[in-house]
Amino acid sequence: MEQGPTLLPLQHCKIIHLVRHAQGYHNVAGEIDMASYNDYALLDASLTPNGWNQVARLRKHVVDTGLGSGIELVVVSPLTRTLQTAVGVFGGGEFVDGEIAPPLMVNGVGKSPHPAVSSARCPPFLALELCREHTGVHPCDKRNPISRYKLEFPGVDFSEIETDEDEWWNADIREPDEDLCQRGVEFLKWLLRRDEKEIAVVSHSGFLTHMVTLFGDDCGDTVQQEIRSRFANCALRTVILTDKNGFTKKPSQSINFPGGVPPGPSSGSHLKDKIERSLSQKN
């Protein structure tokens, strides 16, 4: 049966911009030989020069379309390649000496050095483990200590991450697909509980792909393909996240207006009494 239009209250919806990180050194090595993903030389792989070019192109798109003006928060996976992509695309541009606020990223992070990135004129950045890549076995998906990231990305908030060392990654066990899918659901619930209405998320191919394939069964073929298609490096896809069941906290603000008769002495109750008395006298 063909699905018709869908109506949902705006206060239970959020605009989410999903972004996959730009090209990392592990992507290049993996295209040559899949066994390279097991190479510890690629631990927490950073962006390639081409990856930084992809970042620049996406940043230009975000600026030219005005997309960045509405973003209230950038949520980012705590790995070098995603942090670099996030600050490069949504950050404040090249850091200028003398700025009071700390940079989002200092100069020279990763194997392909890049100038420091300013934290001025941009939304806050928050690192979160929930949206990191498929964990385990592949060293490229193992993160560095948070204490190191705090030095390299001083303008990013790492307060949501509980441990300095990576306790999610296991050298011998790859995270099961069903666990990754469930983590995607928990991440979406986390987003719904946030107060922000428009959020950018910078994550990974495996995580994003597993998450979006959970959706679209109730859509036509075209829309389903748009939801579930693979994320290329530095691809951006904007979606509407909805809370159909109202399981999150009641929205603190709503643009809806209830209408009806306002409470209090001006509610018209005296008119109702007058009419009732008039009808009673006629009877």
Secondary structure, DSSP 4 states (H G I P E B T S, - for coil): ---------GGGEEEEEEEE---BHHHHHHHH-GGGGG-GGGTT--B-HHHHHHHHHHHHHHHHHTGGGG--EEEE-SSHHHHHHHHHHHS-SB--TT-SSPPSB-TT-SSS----B--TTS--EEE-GGGS---SS-GGGPPPPHHHHHHH-TTSB-TT---SS--S--SS-PPPHHHHHHHHHHHHHHHHHSS-SEEEEEE-HHHHHHHHTTS-TTS-HHHHHHHHSPPPTT-EEEEEEE-TT--SPPPS--S----SPPSSGGGSHHHHHHHHHHHHHH-
